[in-house]
Amino acid sequence: MTHFYPYFKLLSLCLVASVCFFANLNSYAETDTKPTIKIFVTVDWEGWSLDDENIEVMQTFRKQYPHIPMMQLLNPVYLLRPQTNVILEAEKIRSTFLPSDSMGLHLHGWKSLLETCDVPYQNSPTFTAQSEVCEAGDCGYAVSLEYAYSAQDLTKLIACSANLLVEQGFARPRYFRAGGWQLGSKLASALEANQFVFDSSRTDASLLTTKWAENSGLVQMVKALHPDASVLDEPYQLTASVMEYPNNGSLADYTDTQQLVAIFKILIAHNKQVLVLGFHQETAFTYLKHLQDAIPLFEEIAREQGIAIAWVSH
């Protein structure tokens, strides 16, 4: 018996190794070989208002889809304005969060923010028909950051805005989207200088024409900044340290449920792996339903075609 023991031991080890190999192979086949599309749900916090109806709709959405994290692209301007109950308003914002969310920065050219950050305010050019004149209250929402400000001013503004969010009790942002998708080389360099790692300011201007005229300032500026943008865009290196994740699914203000499903099917048909879509906090009451209704359709289509959806926030 002792004469055959080494051979018996070797055979046993081979059998164990074979079982482990095929077990791992089956595990790999069940998980890693299944095509996957990553979907980012983003929220643009515009800086206009924190109306209860929009906050409540977002809270309902989080309860309905607790498995979906979101990239919260926050704007520090809400808590800067006079007569603001900072504690109450900050809690309103946080009431829409889940632990799986990531925190980013979303900026428009609000005068109150520029003054807080000690950057000289510019009232043009804008992506609307007229310059933004401050007759009462705040202004500057439609001023193009890329066209109105220098790279030095934008670097200062990004740094200040990120610091303001931290002072307001939010995580330091490393993700970004420019208001009106107004990102070009100056703003990209400002993100690089401030150690941001992710931008989502590229979008296809044709997706905006459901709400904006073809010859409108917004559509024309977005076309000029992102001339070759398409729903088929994939992530690419924007700068040495910043990745661009194009907003290829636009936002729910401009894309209804049927359009979102059509975009999803196009991406699958072309074997694309990333879809970035979202909505505005300020119009969630009106438009979030477009995305809300599209989600089960996405998941049904994915099941039918043997595709995995990875809901991600960073």
N, C-alpha and C positions, 0 to 999 in steps of 0.2 A: 504493500500500500504506500509505503514511504517513497518507493521508486516512482509512482505515478503522481504523487502529490503536487510537484512543481507544475506538471502539465495541467492538472485539474485546476490548480489555482490560476494559472494563466488563462485557461478557458473561461473560468468564472469572471475574471476581470474583463475579458473581451465581451462577454455577454452583457455585463453591467454597462460597459462603455457604449455598446450598441444601443441598449435601451435608452440611455441618457441622450445619445446623439439623436435618435429618432423622436424622442420626446421633445427635445429642443427644436428639431426641425418642424414638428407639428405646431409647436408654439409660435415659431417664426412664421409659418404659413398662415396661421390664424390671425396674426396681428400685423407683422411688418410688411407683408406683401399686399395687403389690402390698400387700394388707392385711397388717399386721404386729401380732403380739402380743408384748409384752415380758414375759419371765418372770424373776423374781428368785428365786433359791434362797438362802434364809437359814439360818444356823446359830445356834441359841441355846446359848451356853455357860453352863450353869446355875450352876456353882460347887460342885457336889457332889463330883465326882471326875474323874480322868483315867485311866480304866481302859484297859488295852491293847486289849481286845476292841473297844471303841468307836473308838479311834484307828485301829486296823487296818482296820476296815470303812470308815471315812472315806477312808483312803489308797487302798483298793481302788476306791472310788467315783470318786476323782479320776483314777485311771489309766484307768478305763472311759470317763469322760466328760471328757477334758481340755479340750474346747471349752466347757465350762460353768463360768463364773466363779461365785463364791459371795460373799455378804455375810456375813462372819464377825463376829457380834455377840458380842464378847469380854467376859469378866467378870474383873476383876483379882484376885478373891478367892483363886483357886487358889494364887497365889504369896505370899500373906500369912500362911499358916498355919504354926505351929511345926513343926519337923522336915521342912519341905519342901525338897527339893533343887531350888532355883530354876532352875538352869541346865538340869537334866534335864527338869523339867516344862515349862519354856518351849519347849524343843526338841520335846517331844511335841506341843504345840499347833501349832507352826510346821510340823511334818511333814505337816499336813493342808492346808497352804496351796498355792495356785498364784499366780504373779505377777499374774494377772488379777483376783484377789480384792480386795474392799474391806474395810476394817476399821471396825467399829462397836462400840457399847457395849450390853451387856445386863446389867441389874441386878435382883437380888433383895435383900431387906432383911437380908442376913447380918450378924450382930452383929460379927464380926471386921472387916468392911468399915466399918461405922458407927463403930466405935471407932478404927480407923486414920484415918478422916476427921474425927474429933472431932465427931461428930454424936450426940447422946444416943439410945441404942437404945430402940425401942418394940417391945413384943412382941405388940401387937394394934392394929387388927383384922387378922385373917388371912382368906385365902380357903379355909382348911380349917376343920374343925369346932371346933378348940380353939386357944387362944393358944399361942405358941411359947415354951416354958420351956426355958432352957439348963441342963439337968442334966448333960450331958457333951458336950464338943466344941462345934462351932459350931451356931448356930440362927438363925432369922429368915427362912428361905427363903420361907415362905408369908405373911409380913407384907406387907400392901398398902402400897406406897410412897405412893400417892396419898392413901389414907385415913389413914395413920398419921403422916405428917410434914407440916410446914409448907412453904410455897413457898420460904422462906429456907433451911430445912434441905436441901431437895431441890436447890436451886441449889448449895449447898456440896458436897453429896454427888456431884452430877454432875461438878463441876469437879475434885474430888479424885480421883474414879474415872478420869476421862480422863487426869489427870496421872500416876496410878499406872501406867496402861497404857504411857504414854510412857517412864516410868522403867524399866519391865520390858522395854523394847526394841521395843514395838509402835508402829504409826503412831497419831497422834492421831485418835481417833474423831470422826466428824461424823454418824454414823447411829446410830439408837437403837431399841430395843424394851424396854418395861417388862416385868419378870417378872410372869407371870400376866395380861399385857395390861392392867395396872392404871395406865392413863394417863388423867388428867383435866386440868383447867385448871391446877392447881398444878405438876404435872410438865411440862406443855407450856411454861409460863412459865420453868421451870428450864432446859429445852432451849434456848429462845430466848436466855436470858441467857448461855448457854455456847456460843453460835454453832453449834449443831447445825443441820443443813439438812434432815434426813430422819428421820421417825419411822414405825414400822410396828407400833403397839400397838393398832390398832383391828381387831377381829375379830367375827365373827358367833358369839354364844354357843351357838347351836344346833349348831354344828359340834363343840362340846366334849362333847356329851351321849353320844357313843359310849363315853366313859370316866368322865364325871362325871354324877351324878344331876341331874335338872332343878332340884331344890331345894337343890343343893350351894352352898356359899359361893362357889366360883369362878364357876359359871354365873350365879348371881344378881348378883354384883359386876360381871361383864363385861356383863351385860344393862343394869345401872344406868349403867355408864360409857359404853356404846356401844349405846344402846337401838334404833337404827334400822340397825344394821350388817347387811350382806348380802354374799353372794358377788359381787354385781354392783357393789359399791363401787369407785369409781375414785379416783385421787389428787386431793387437794384441798389448799388452803392451810390449815394448822393454826394458824399464827401468822404474823406479818409476814414471818418468814424461814425458817420450818420447814414443809416439805411433808409431808403425811400420805400414806403409801402403805399402805393397809389390807392387813392380812394376810388377804386374801380367800380364800386357799386353805388356811388354817390350817397346822398342822404334821403331820408324818407319823405322830405318835403317835395322832392322832384321825381321820385320813383314810386309808383303805386305797387300793390302786391303783385299784379301780373307782370309788371316790368322787372321786379326783383327776381321773380321765378324765371323769367326769360334770360336774365343775366346769369343766373345760377346754371341754367342748362347750357348756355353758351360756354361758360368756363369749363364745365364737365366735358362737353364735346371736344374741347381743345386741350384736354388734359392739364388744365391750369390748377394750381395748388393753393391759391390765396384769393380770398374775397374780403374786401374791406368796405363795409357799409355803415350806416348809423342814422342818427337823427339829431335835431336841435332840442335842447331842453325847453327853450322858449315856445316851441310849437308842438311839443309832445302830445298835448291834448287833441290836436287836430290830425297829426300825421303819424304818430307812433304805431297806430293800428295797421298801417301798411306793412311794417316790418313784423309786427305781432302776428298777423295772419299769414305771412310768408314763411315763418319758421317751421310750422308743421309740414308745409308743402316741401320745403327743402329736405326735411328729414325723411319724408315719404319717398321722394325722388332718389335720395341717397340709398335708402334701403333697397329699392327696386333695382338699382344699378350696381349694387355691391360696393358702394363707396362709403367710407367713414367720414363723418364731420367732426373736426376738432374745433370746438368753440374756445377761442384763445383771447387773451387781453394784452399780451406782450410777446 
